[in-house]
Amino acid sequence: MTKLLTIDVNFDKSKGEFIYSVNVIANDQENILILKDLIEDREKKTNIHCLGVKLHHAYNYCYELLPAICAKGEIFIRCLDNDVNVPEAVSTIEKIIKSFIL
């Protein structure tokens, strides 16, 4: 099981582009890495590029179907097309992730 927590948007002044930080929680780290691979596979179609992933172990304090010790991940993404606005990019990222979750 994988759950999308947030999609944070930061502006990198040195590169002049937006960096999207996707925060997810999952049963194990493998599910988060599969999600990263899914984003990379759809790069040509969506112009969304995965910069990397940061994995953590987390304690589950919510009433979800996740074990007490689970994996938390942060996937860093940038949009290759500078003409795409932030809401469109967030919507595209969300659709990709929800297609994996559902």
Sequence and secondary structure as in RCSB ss.txt:
>XXXX:A:sequence
MTKLLTIDVNFDKSKGEFIYSVNVIANDQENILILKDLIEDREKKTNIHCLGVKLHHAYNYCYELLPAICAKGEI
FIRCLDNDVNVPEAVSTIEKIIKSFIL
>XXXX:A:secstr
 EEEEEEEEEEETTTTEEEEEEEEEESSHHHHHHHHHHHHHTHHHH EEEEEEEEEEEE  SSSSS SEEEEEEE
EEEES TTS HHHHHHHHHHHHHHHH 
